[in-house]
Amino acid sequence: MLVPHDLRLDGRRIAYGVHAPSTGRGAASVVLIHGTPSSSLIWRNVAPALVEAGYQVIAFDLLGYGASERPHPVSVDTSVSAQVPVLLGLMDFFGIDAAHLLAHDVGGAMAQRAGILHSDRVRSIALLDACSFDSWPSDRTQQQMEAGLDALIRAPADQHRKHFEEWLLSTVVDDASMRTGPLQHYLDFISGPVGQASFFQHQVAHYDHRHTSEISHRLNELGSGFITRT
């Protein structure tokens, strides 16, 4: 399990895990930042490779995601911008002055903001299929948000789970590996009495390209330590 532990940051519970090479001391740190609607499990095959390469790896579930707290009231900000202090607080907890960031999806938006607004805390950034500029959310999701999310929150549980099962399978080339791998794990966190409402309240409701658009003119400041891959 990548995130077997919990800590409290500003009173909110965050699930995390630290994975280090046997040498331990002195290893450079890599923080893994997942996206939506996934969790830290997305890094299950990446973290061991980084540890083998000699890095200390910090994995965590974003606030409102995965095994971390689903804040109440739902007005608690779990947007991309609000997650950056969670990242920095996690680094402070472990005494990490600066770290390499490996990030996916909305986690990539977080990493961009951290790299630009807190450049002294970031050694390098590698982005995978990251939210950037004004390219997100999708037109369909934007329409759903504008129409209001209450109907989706109240949708029959079986229909909700089936819809997102089909959607998650559509995002991968090898759907057989997804079915036998993380599919049910991802669905469990965004389904059920807590997960379904939380998914829309803590994730979808905060999809807003403002968090990346307002810093897009400064992306050049990230310099040569900035790597992207789609």
HUWOBEL-V208419 format. One line per field, one symbol per residue. ss: DSSP state (A for helix, B for strand, O for the rest). psi: psi as a letter, one per 30 degrees, with the letter a starting at -180 (. if undefined). burial: # if it has 16 or more other ideal C-beta (glycine too) atoms within 10 Angstrom, else .. A space follows every 10 residues. Layout:
ss: ???
psi: ???
burial: ???
This chain:
ss: OOOOBBBBBO OBBBBBBBBO OOOOOOOOBB BBBOOOOOOA AAAOOAAAAA AAOOOBBBBB OOOOOOOOOO OOOOOOOOOA AAAAAAAAAA AAAOOOOOBB BBBBBAAAAA AAAAAAAOAA ABBBBBBBBB OOOOOOOOAA AAAAAAAOOA AAAOOOAAAA AAAAAAAAAA OOOOAAAAAA OOAAAAAAAA OAAAAAAAAA AAAAAAOOOA AAAOOAAAAA AAAAABBBBO
psi: keiflklkjh gkkkklkkjl lfedkfkkkk kkjlakhaaf ffgefeeeee eefgkkkjkl klkglbglkj kklffkjgle effefeeeee eeeghjeklk kjkkbfeeee eeeeeefhff fkelkkkjhk klbgglllee eeeeeefkfe eeegkkeeee eeefeeeeff fleifeeeef cfeeeeeefg laeeeeeeee efdefgjjfe feefgefgff ffafgjklk.
burial: .##.....#. .#.####.#. #.....#.## ########## ###..##..# #...###### ########## #......### ########.# #....#..## ########## ######.... ########.# ##...##... ...##...#. .##......# #..##..#.. .......#.. .##..##.## #...###### #########. ##..#...#. .#...#....
